Amino acid sequence: MASRDADPKAVSGEEGVQERRLPTAAVPQDLLGGLPGRPRARQGGKFDIRIDRNGVWHHRGSPINRKELVCLFASVLKREPDGTYWLETPVERGRIEVEDAPFVAVEMCWRDCVSPDRALGRPRQCLTFRTNLDEIVTADAEHPIRVHLCPKTGEPRPYVTVRPGLEAKISRAVFYEMVALAQPETIDGREVLGVWSEGVFFPIDQVSALDAAAE
């Protein structure tokens, strides 16, 4: 649930996921060479890893149930300009399959931001998201929110950038919480609904279209 008083740090679980370490036995043996400190002869290729539409990681068709292991792999996840996803370490890189977005935004916190821009009449609310892997990201110019409309159904598919090239799909429940904070603005003569965060306005959709999608 969105909270207007919650401190994002209180819900973050933000204690450096990249520093987590696992016993060797917990890591699939054929992927050990793709982890830091474990050299491997083969360079490049494809790992038998898939991230499904719900953000669940699979290895050889089975879910990876250890969250610590998923966080470890996610810490070395990269995306190429051609849209492909790779696990990349200093010694090896391997391509993986991502059905939609690699992360899912499962929680949102709202808070006021103190800024000189307030004197200009710009809302200074901050929208901070927590992903399914406990990464914390605040929407701003470097971490934009975008909403893609399905061309067939018109259903909104919202995303927020977590790291360069990597997005989190905003869950339906969180999206509706975000819509509750939306306000109309006029852009290029067209009235749109959107949300403000860190002084940046992120359009969600035209007012009429968004109302219809929410029904």
C-alpha positions in Angstrom: 0.0 0.0 0.0 1.2 3.5 -0.7 1.9 5.6 2.3 2.2 9.4 2.5 4.2 9.2 5.7 6.4 6.2 5.2 10.2 6.6 4.9 11.3 4.6 1.9 14.3 3.5 3.8 12.1 1.8 6.3 10.7 -0.6 3.7 13.7 -0.9 1.5 15.6 -3.9 2.7 18.3 -1.9 1.0 21.4 -3.4 2.6 23.7 -3.8 -0.5 22.4 -6.8 -2.4 25.7 -6.9 -4.4 27.6 -7.8 -1.3 25.6 -11.0 -0.4 27.6 -14.2 -0.6 26.3 -17.8 -0.9 27.8 -21.2 -0.2 29.1 -22.8 -3.4 26.6 -25.6 -3.0 23.7 -23.1 -3.4 24.8 -22.1 -6.9 23.9 -24.2 -10.0 27.3 -25.8 -10.9 27.0 -24.9 -14.6 26.7 -21.2 -13.8 29.6 -20.9 -11.3 31.9 -19.6 -14.1 29.5 -16.7 -14.6 30.0 -15.4 -11.0 32.7 -13.1 -9.8 35.9 -14.9 -8.8 35.2 -18.1 -10.7 37.0 -18.1 -14.1 35.7 -20.2 -16.9 37.1 -21.0 -20.3 34.0 -20.4 -22.4 33.3 -16.8 -23.2 30.0 -15.5 -24.4 27.1 -17.9 -25.3 23.7 -18.3 -23.7 22.8 -19.3 -20.2 19.7 -21.4 -19.7 18.1 -18.7 -17.6 14.7 -17.1 -18.1 12.9 -14.3 -16.3 9.2 -14.7 -16.7 6.6 -11.9 -16.9 6.1 -12.0 -13.2 9.8 -11.4 -12.5 10.5 -15.0 -11.5 13.9 -16.4 -12.5 14.1 -19.9 -13.9 17.1 -22.1 -14.6 16.6 -25.1 -16.9 12.8 -24.6 -16.7 12.7 -24.6 -12.8 12.2 -21.5 -10.6 15.2 -20.3 -8.7 13.8 -20.2 -5.2 16.8 -18.7 -3.4 16.3 -14.9 -3.4 19.9 -14.4 -2.4 21.0 -16.2 -5.5 18.6 -14.3 -7.8 19.9 -11.0 -6.3 23.5 -12.1 -7.0 22.7 -12.8 -10.6 20.6 -9.6 -10.9 23.6 -7.5 -9.7 25.5 -8.5 -12.9 22.6 -8.1 -15.3 23.1 -5.8 -18.3 21.1 -4.9 -21.3 22.6 -4.3 -24.8 21.3 -1.6 -27.2 19.7 -4.3 -29.3 17.5 -5.2 -26.4 19.2 -8.5 -25.4 19.9 -9.2 -21.7 23.3 -10.6 -20.5 24.8 -11.7 -17.2 28.2 -10.1 -17.3 31.2 -10.5 -15.0 34.9 -9.6 -15.5 35.6 -13.1 -16.9 32.4 -14.1 -18.8 29.1 -12.9 -20.3 26.1 -15.0 -21.2 22.8 -14.1 -22.7 19.5 -14.8 -20.9 15.8 -14.6 -21.8 13.6 -11.9 -20.3 9.9 -12.2 -21.2 8.9 -8.6 -20.2 11.0 -6.6 -17.7 13.6 -8.2 -15.4 12.1 -6.6 -12.3 8.7 -5.9 -10.8 7.8 -2.8 -8.7 5.8 -4.3 -5.9 5.6 -1.3 -3.5 5.5 2.5 -3.8 6.0 5.2 -1.1 5.0 8.8 -1.5 6.7 11.7 0.3 7.2 15.4 0.0 10.6 16.6 -1.3 12.1 19.9 -0.1 13.3 21.9 -3.0 13.7 25.5 -4.3 11.4 24.5 -7.2 8.5 24.6 -4.8 8.6 28.4 -5.1 8.0 27.9 -8.8 4.8 26.1 -8.2 6.1 22.7 -9.2 4.9 19.8 -7.1 7.8 18.3 -5.3 6.5 14.9 -4.3 8.8 11.9 -4.7 7.6 8.5 -5.7 9.9 5.7 -4.5 9.5 2.1 -5.6 10.7 -1.1 -4.2 11.2 -4.0 -6.5 10.7 -7.7 -6.0 14.5 -8.0 -5.3 14.4 -5.1 -2.8 16.1 -2.6 -5.0 14.9 1.0 -4.2 14.5 3.6 -7.0 13.0 7.1 -6.9 11.4 8.3 -10.2 13.3 11.2 -11.6 14.9 12.4 -14.8 17.4 9.5 -14.8 14.8 6.9 -13.6 11.7 7.8 -15.7 8.3 6.3 -15.5 6.8 5.3 -18.8 3.4 3.8 -19.7 3.1 1.6 -22.8 -0.4 1.1 -24.1 -1.2 -2.3 -25.6 -2.2 -1.6 -29.2 -4.8 -4.3 -29.2 -6.4 -3.9 -25.8 -5.4 -0.3 -24.8 -4.3 -1.7 -21.4 -1.6 0.4 -19.8 1.7 -1.3 -19.1 3.7 0.9 -16.8 7.5 0.7 -16.1 10.1 2.6 -14.1 13.8 2.6 -14.9 15.9 0.9 -12.2 19.4 0.9 -13.7 20.5 2.0 -17.2 18.7 -0.1 -19.7 16.9 -2.1 -17.0 13.3 -1.5 -16.0 10.8 -2.8 -13.4 7.3 -3.4 -14.5 5.0 -1.6 -12.1 2.5 -4.1 -10.7 -1.2 -3.5 -11.2 -1.9 -2.7 -7.6 1.0 -0.2 -7.4 -0.1 1.4 -10.7 -3.6 2.0 -9.3 -2.0 3.6 -6.2 0.0 5.8 -8.6 -3.1 6.7 -10.6 -4.7 8.0 -7.3 -1.8 10.6 -7.2 -2.2 11.6 -10.8 -3.2 15.1 -11.9 -4.0 16.7 -15.2 -1.5 18.8 -17.1 -1.6 20.2 -20.6 1.1 19.1 -23.0 1.2 20.2 -26.6 -2.4 21.3 -26.3 -3.5 17.9 -25.0 -4.8 17.2 -21.5 -3.0 14.2 -20.0 -2.9 12.7 -16.6 0.4 12.1 -15.0 2.4 12.1 -11.8 5.2 14.4 -10.5 8.3 13.1 -8.9 11.5 15.0 -8.2 10.2 17.9 -10.2 9.6 15.8 -13.3 6.1 15.2 -14.8 5.6 11.7 -16.1 2.5 11.4 -18.4 0.4 8.3 -17.8 -2.2 8.8 -20.5 -4.9 11.0 -21.9 -7.6 11.6 -19.3 -10.4 9.8 -21.1 -8.2 6.8 -22.1 -7.0 6.3 -18.5 -10.5 6.5 -17.1 -11.6 3.8 -19.5 -8.7 1.6 -18.7 -9.3 1.8 -15.0 -13.0 0.8 -15.2 
